[in-house]
Amino acid sequence: MAARIVTLPGDGIGPEVCAAAHSVLTAVAEQFGHQFDIQECLVGGAAIDATGVPLPPDSLRQAQAADGILLGAVGGPQWADPDIMKRPEAGLLQLRSALGLYANLRPVVTQPATYDASPIKAERLAGVDIMVVRELTGGIYFGDKQEGDTEASDLCVYTREEVTRVVRLAAQLARERRGKVTSVDKANVLATSRLWRSVTTDIMTNEFPDVALEHLLVDAAAMHLLSRPASFDVIVTENMFGDILTDEASMIVGSMGLLPSASLGDRQTETGTPGLYEPIHGSAPDIAGKGIANPCGMIASSAMMLRHSLSLPREAAAVELAIKMALSDGVGTPDLAPADTPLNTRQMTQRVVDRLTGG
């Protein structure tokens, strides 16, 4: 098949891990007989420096016309502006909103090769296979904001429609997995969470009676993620809670550098509306340019793009297996490997490519 892919490397380690995904996708195209036209565009701080805005109109146009979009990372201390809409992160928020990407899928799967890198006891890591579904375009991140020297506020708003669509997606995923949804909220304190819990209960009872439902307060969920991670199947939650909990969950697998994500909307694949795929880590300015960033989360994100946007599940599975096999060789970047034996970003990428191609 032929597909048009837009990469948005962004800032910090973003260009380094995007280069890794580019190498793996090139290998996939050669291995499976596809043609991928990969075009690079600006976003984030790099876009601010070049054009004055975090999401240039041309980058948005190119992204809207793509079959799939890969994003590295955005942000850095040099772009700390009091106006959030002038910061690199605004480019990402604008992109999600413009593309209607309301659901962020973040898989958390452990494997024995990285048990030693996790601060969690090994006996609690066996069999962990969680899909976190984070609502992406509502909540406190998108609410009205006021900021002054002595007072500031952020408005958190959710509508029934916003909750309904993301819970339906989570329940559909659970039907294809182990049949359980855990909905995370703070209904004992927040009005938005009480709406969230009420709508979730209605949807699950009336439309998905075959799927088990568990409600957890966010503080309890944070605790149980560490004490009983293997008990979770699909977790669905609002924007900020999902952001925080998945960063916590990265410690279960051993490194934030391992986790991918997919941001999807209603029109995914069938009409060509692209999904946005990115590792969950940030721009990591402290290690940018050193060539030591873990590329696995970005490479795994490209596998999610192959599956969800390009409808290439066989190729996606091959990439995921290649990552697993490379890690099983006992190698890794400094976040995973002992200090005397780490690989750099390019070397780790080549290990994955070699496992993919049999090289």
C-alpha positions as CSV (number, residue, x, y, z in Angstrom):
1,M,0.0,0.0,0.0
2,A,1.0,3.7,-0.3
3,A,0.5,6.0,2.6
4,R,1.4,9.6,3.5
5,I,2.9,10.1,6.9
6,V,3.6,13.4,8.5
7,T,6.2,13.6,11.3
8,L,6.3,16.5,13.8
9,P,9.6,16.1,15.6
10,G,9.2,19.1,17.8
11,D,11.7,19.9,20.5
12,G,14.3,18.3,22.8
13,I,14.7,14.6,22.1
14,G,11.7,14.7,19.7
15,P,13.8,14.9,16.6
16,E,16.0,12.0,17.8
17,V,13.2,9.6,18.5
18,C,11.3,10.6,15.4
19,A,14.4,9.7,13.4
20,A,14.3,6.3,15.0
21,A,10.6,5.8,13.9
22,H,11.5,6.9,10.4
23,S,14.2,4.2,10.2
24,V,11.8,1.5,11.4
25,L,9.0,2.6,9.1
26,T,11.5,2.5,6.2
27,A,12.4,-1.0,7.1
28,V,8.7,-2.0,7.4
29,A,8.0,-0.6,3.9
30,E,10.9,-2.6,2.4
31,Q,10.1,-5.7,4.3
32,F,6.4,-5.8,3.5
33,G,6.3,-4.1,0.1
34,H,4.7,-0.7,1.0
35,Q,5.4,2.8,0.0
36,F,5.5,5.4,2.8
37,D,5.9,9.0,1.9
38,I,7.2,10.6,5.1
39,Q,7.2,14.4,5.3
40,E,8.6,16.4,8.2
41,C,6.8,19.5,9.5
42,L,7.2,22.0,12.4
43,V,5.5,22.1,15.7
44,G,6.2,23.4,19.2
45,G,9.2,25.5,20.2
46,A,10.9,24.7,16.9
47,A,7.9,26.2,15.1
48,I,7.8,29.2,17.4
49,D,11.5,29.9,16.5
50,A,10.9,29.5,12.8
51,T,7.4,31.1,12.4
52,G,6.4,32.7,15.6
53,V,3.5,30.3,16.4
54,P,3.5,26.8,17.9
55,L,1.4,25.2,15.1
56,P,2.0,26.9,11.7
57,P,-1.0,26.7,9.3
58,D,1.0,24.7,6.8
59,S,1.8,22.1,9.5
60,L,-1.9,21.7,10.3
61,R,-2.8,21.5,6.6
62,Q,-0.2,18.8,6.0
63,A,-1.3,16.9,9.1
64,Q,-5.0,17.0,8.1
65,A,-4.1,15.6,4.7
66,A,-1.9,12.7,6.1
67,D,-2.9,9.1,6.6
68,G,-1.1,9.1,10.0
69,I,0.9,11.6,12.1
70,L,3.9,10.9,14.4
71,L,4.9,13.5,17.0
72,G,8.1,13.5,19.0
73,A,7.8,15.9,21.9
74,V,7.2,19.6,22.5
75,G,8.4,22.1,25.1
76,G,11.4,23.5,26.9
77,P,12.4,26.1,29.4
78,Q,13.4,28.6,26.7
79,W,9.8,28.9,25.5
80,A,8.2,29.6,29.0
81,D,5.7,32.3,28.1
82,P,3.1,33.5,30.6
83,D,0.5,33.1,27.9
84,I,-0.1,29.4,27.5
85,M,-1.3,29.8,23.9
86,K,2.2,31.1,23.0
87,R,4.0,28.1,24.5
88,P,5.0,25.0,22.5
89,E,2.4,22.9,24.2
90,A,-0.3,25.0,22.7
91,G,0.6,23.6,19.3
92,L,-0.2,20.0,20.5
93,L,-3.5,21.1,22.1
94,Q,-4.5,22.9,18.9
95,L,-3.6,19.9,16.8
96,R,-5.7,17.5,18.9
97,S,-8.7,19.9,18.8
98,A,-8.5,20.6,15.1
99,L,-8.4,16.9,14.3
100,G,-11.1,15.9,16.7
101,L,-8.9,13.5,18.6
102,Y,-10.8,13.0,21.8
103,A,-9.4,9.6,23.0
104,N,-5.8,8.9,24.0
105,L,-4.9,5.2,24.1
106,R,-1.9,4.3,26.3
107,P,-1.0,0.6,26.5
108,V,1.0,-0.5,29.6
109,V,2.4,-4.0,29.1
110,T,5.2,-5.5,31.2
111,Q,7.8,-8.0,30.0
112,P,10.4,-9.9,32.1
113,A,13.3,-8.2,30.2
114,T,12.6,-4.9,31.9
115,Y,11.5,-6.1,35.4
116,D,14.8,-5.1,36.9
117,A,14.3,-1.5,35.7
118,S,11.0,-1.1,37.5
119,P,10.9,0.0,41.2
120,I,7.9,-2.4,41.6
121,K,8.5,-5.9,43.0
122,A,8.8,-8.5,40.2
123,E,5.9,-10.6,41.5
124,R,3.5,-7.7,41.0
125,L,4.6,-7.2,37.4
126,A,3.7,-10.6,35.9
127,G,0.7,-10.4,33.5
128,V,0.3,-6.6,33.5
129,D,-1.6,-5.6,30.3
130,I,-3.5,-2.4,30.8
131,M,-5.1,-0.1,28.2
132,V,-5.6,3.4,29.6
133,V,-8.1,5.5,27.7
134,R,-7.7,9.2,28.5
135,E,-10.3,11.8,27.4
136,L,-8.2,14.3,25.5
137,T,-10.1,17.4,24.5
138,G,-12.1,18.4,27.6
139,G,-11.5,19.1,31.2
140,I,-9.2,21.5,33.0
141,Y,-6.6,21.7,30.3
142,F,-9.1,23.3,27.9
143,G,-11.2,25.3,30.4
144,D,-11.2,29.1,30.7
145,K,-8.1,30.4,32.6
146,Q,-7.4,33.4,34.6
147,E,-4.0,34.2,36.0
148,G,-2.9,37.1,38.1
149,D,-0.2,37.9,40.7
150,T,-2.4,37.0,43.7
151,E,-5.1,34.7,42.2
152,A,-5.4,32.2,39.4
153,S,-8.1,29.8,38.2
154,D,-8.6,27.0,35.7
155,L,-12.2,25.9,34.8
156,C,-12.9,22.2,34.5
157,V,-15.9,21.4,32.3
158,Y,-17.3,18.1,30.9
159,T,-20.4,17.5,28.9
160,R,-22.5,14.3,28.8
161,E,-21.5,13.9,25.1
162,E,-17.8,14.1,25.9
163,V,-18.0,11.4,28.6
164,T,-20.3,9.2,26.5
165,R,-18.1,8.9,23.5
166,V,-14.8,8.1,25.4
167,V,-16.6,5.6,27.7
168,R,-18.1,3.8,24.6
169,L,-14.7,3.5,23.0
170,A,-13.2,2.1,26.3
171,A,-16.0,-0.4,26.6
172,Q,-15.6,-1.5,23.0
173,L,-11.9,-2.1,23.6
174,A,-12.7,-4.1,26.8
175,R,-15.0,-6.3,24.8
176,E,-12.0,-7.2,22.6
177,R,-9.8,-7.8,25.6
178,R,-10.7,-9.2,29.0
179,G,-14.1,-7.6,29.5
180,K,-13.5,-5.1,32.3
181,V,-13.6,-1.3,32.5
182,T,-12.3,0.7,35.5
183,S,-13.6,4.3,35.5
184,V,-11.4,6.7,37.5
185,D,-12.8,9.9,38.9
186,K,-13.0,12.1,42.0
187,A,-16.7,11.9,42.5
188,N,-16.6,12.5,46.3
189,V,-15.3,16.1,45.6
190,L,-15.8,17.2,42.0
191,A,-19.0,18.0,40.2
192,T,-17.5,17.0,36.8
193,S,-16.6,13.6,38.3
194,R,-20.1,13.1,39.5
195,L,-21.4,13.7,36.0
196,W,-18.6,11.4,34.7
197,R,-19.6,8.6,37.1
198,S,-23.3,8.9,36.4
199,V,-22.9,8.9,32.6
200,T,-20.4,6.0,32.7
201,T,-22.8,3.9,34.8
202,D,-25.7,4.6,32.4
203,I,-23.6,3.8,29.3
204,M,-22.2,0.6,30.7
205,T,-25.5,-0.6,32.2
206,N,-27.6,0.0,29.1
207,E,-25.1,-0.6,26.2
208,F,-22.4,-2.9,27.6
209,P,-24.0,-5.2,30.2
210,D,-21.5,-7.9,29.3
211,V,-18.6,-5.7,30.4
212,A,-17.7,-5.5,34.1
213,L,-17.5,-2.0,35.5
214,E,-15.4,-0.8,38.5
215,H,-15.4,2.8,39.8
216,L,-12.3,4.0,41.5
217,L,-11.4,7.4,43.0
218,V,-8.2,8.7,41.4
219,D,-6.2,8.5,44.6
220,A,-7.2,4.9,45.1
221,A,-6.5,4.2,41.5
222,A,-3.0,5.6,41.9
223,M,-2.4,3.3,44.8
224,H,-3.8,0.2,43.2
225,L,-1.8,0.8,40.0
226,L,1.3,0.0,42.1
227,S,-0.2,-2.6,44.5
228,R,-2.2,-4.7,42.0
229,P,-1.5,-3.6,38.4
230,A,-2.3,-6.9,36.9
231,S,-5.9,-6.6,38.0
232,F,-6.7,-3.8,35.5
233,D,-7.9,-4.3,32.0
234,V,-9.1,-1.0,30.5
235,I,-8.9,2.2,32.5
236,V,-11.0,5.2,31.3
237,T,-10.6,8.6,32.9
238,E,-10.6,12.3,32.3
239,N,-7.8,14.4,30.8
240,M,-5.7,15.4,33.7
241,F,-6.1,12.2,35.7
242,G,-5.1,10.2,32.6
243,D,-2.1,12.3,32.1
244,I,-0.8,11.8,35.7
245,L,-1.8,8.1,36.0
246,T,0.0,7.0,32.8
247,D,3.2,8.7,33.8
248,E,2.9,6.8,37.1
249,A,2.2,3.6,35.1
250,S,5.4,4.0,33.1
251,M,7.3,3.1,36.3
252,I,5.5,-0.3,36.2
253,V,7.2,-1.2,32.9
254,G,10.5,0.3,33.9
255,S,10.8,3.6,31.9
256,M,8.7,6.3,30.5
257,G,10.7,5.9,27.3
258,L,8.9,2.6,26.6
259,L,5.3,3.7,26.5
260,P,3.5,4.7,23.2
261,S,0.2,6.4,22.7
262,A,-2.5,6.9,20.0
263,S,-4.8,9.8,19.9
264,L,-8.0,8.9,17.9
265,G,-11.3,10.4,16.9
266,D,-14.6,9.1,15.6
267,R,-13.7,9.1,11.9
268,Q,-10.5,7.1,12.4
269,T,-9.3,5.1,9.3
270,E,-12.6,4.8,7.5
271,T,-12.5,8.4,6.0
272,G,-8.7,8.8,6.2
273,T,-8.9,11.2,9.2
274,P,-5.4,10.7,10.7
275,G,-4.6,9.6,14.2
276,L,-1.8,11.2,16.2
277,Y,0.9,8.9,17.6
278,E,3.5,9.9,20.1
279,P,5.5,8.5,23.1
280,I,4.1,9.6,26.4
281,H,7.4,11.2,27.5
282,G,8.2,14.9,27.2
283,S,11.0,16.7,25.4
284,A,13.6,15.8,28.1
285,P,15.8,18.9,27.5
286,D,18.3,17.6,30.0
287,I,19.4,14.8,27.7
288,A,18.5,16.4,24.3
289,G,21.4,16.1,21.8
290,K,23.2,13.5,23.8
291,G,22.0,10.6,21.7
292,I,20.8,8.6,24.7
293,A,17.0,8.9,24.5
294,N,15.1,5.6,24.5
295,P,13.5,5.3,21.0
296,C,11.2,2.4,21.9
297,G,8.2,4.4,22.9
298,M,8.3,6.3,19.6
299,I,8.8,3.1,17.6
300,A,5.9,1.5,19.5
301,S,3.8,4.6,18.7
302,S,4.6,4.0,15.0
303,A,3.3,0.4,15.4
304,M,0.1,1.8,16.8
305,M,-0.1,4.0,13.7
306,L,0.3,1.0,11.5
307,R,-2.5,-0.7,13.2
308,H,-5.1,2.1,13.8
309,S,-4.5,4.5,10.9
310,L,-3.0,2.4,8.1
311,S,-4.9,-0.9,8.9
312,L,-1.7,-2.9,8.8
313,P,-2.0,-5.1,11.9
314,R,0.5,-7.7,10.7
315,E,3.2,-5.0,10.3
316,A,2.3,-3.5,13.6
317,A,2.6,-6.8,15.4
318,A,6.0,-7.4,13.7
319,V,7.3,-4.0,15.0
320,E,6.1,-4.7,18.5
321,L,7.7,-8.1,18.5
322,A,10.9,-6.6,17.2
323,I,11.0,-4.2,20.2
324,K,10.3,-7.1,22.6
325,M,13.0,-9.2,21.1
326,A,15.5,-6.4,21.2
327,L,14.9,-5.8,24.8
328,S,15.0,-9.5,25.6
329,D,18.5,-9.5,24.3
330,G,19.3,-7.6,27.5
331,V,20.2,-4.3,25.8
332,G,18.8,-0.9,26.3
333,T,19.5,2.8,26.5
334,P,20.7,4.3,29.8
335,D,17.3,4.4,31.3
336,L,17.1,0.6,31.2
337,A,20.6,-0.8,30.9
338,P,23.4,-0.9,33.5
339,A,25.7,2.1,33.4
340,D,28.6,0.1,31.8
341,T,26.6,-1.4,28.9
342,P,24.0,1.1,27.5
343,L,23.3,1.6,23.9
344,N,22.8,5.0,22.3
345,T,19.6,5.9,20.5
346,R,20.8,4.9,17.1
347,Q,22.2,1.6,18.3
348,M,19.0,0.7,20.0
349,T,17.0,1.6,16.9
350,Q,19.3,-0.6,14.8
351,R,18.7,-3.5,17.2
352,V,15.0,-3.2,16.6
353,V,15.5,-2.9,12.8
354,D,17.7,-6.0,12.9
355,R,15.1,-8.0,14.8
356,L,12.4,-6.8,12.4
357,T,14.4,-7.7,9.2
358,G,16.3,-10.7,10.5
359,G,19.6,-8.9,10.2
